[in-house]
Amino acid sequence: MMHGDCLPKHTNQFEQNCKAFKKHVSLLFYYLKRLPVGMVHMLYQSKDIPIDYMVMVLQTIHQTGLQDDKTVSLQLLLSLTKTNKFDLAAKCLTKKEKTRTPSFHLF
C-alpha cells in the first residue's frame, strides 16, 4: 500500500503521475497496482477520464499487468469502467486510438 502522501488527491495529480511513468510501462503498472482498489473510479466520479489516460492505463494493463498480476489488472479494469462516462469515451475512440487500445481475454 502507498503512503497517504503518495496517493493522488485529485485527477490532475493522478494524470501527472501517469505522465511521469509513460515511457516506463512496468513502473506505471507498479504505480497503478499500489493504488487502493477503486481509486481511479473515485478520482473520476464527477470528471470524465481523458481518453489518452484511459488508453494509457489499458495499454499498461495489457502489456505488463496481465503477466504480472491478473487480480490487480481486473480490479483496475473494473475501476476504470466505473469512471464517469467511460462508455461514452470508449465509443468516441478514434480509429487510431482503437488500434492502440488492446482487447482483453482474461479467461
Buried (B, 14 or more C-beta within 10 A) or exposed (E): EEEEEEBBEEBEEBBEBBEEBEEEBEBBBBBBBBBEEEBBBBBBEEEBBBBBBBBBBBBBBBBBBBEBBEEBBBBBBEBBEBBBEBEEBBEEBEEEBEEEBBEEEEE
